[in-house]
């Protein structure tokens, strides 16, 4: 049932984004990877107050990937 709900939501997102579902998922996965990479870099830097920079960098990198990446940045 959860898979069906996910597929329906994904199809609605793809329809509103004017892109193929495969491309949307690929962009979303890449955007999630960008966010994870920024988080790992933030943990490695271990500097107080730098979290806003790394969050902004992750959002920027993810959003540049396209509609799927922008969606991933918004959700994460």
ZINORMO-V963081 format. One record per run of one state. SS is the DSSP state (~ for helix, > for strand, _ for the rest). FROM is the first residue (numbers start at 1). LEN is the number of residues. Records with the same first field share a line. If there is no record, write none. Layout:
# ZINORMO-V963081
SS = FROM-LEN, FROM-LEN
This chain:
# ZINORMO-V963081
_ = 1-1, 18-3, 46-5, 64-3, 76-1
~ = 2-16, 21-25, 51-13, 67-9
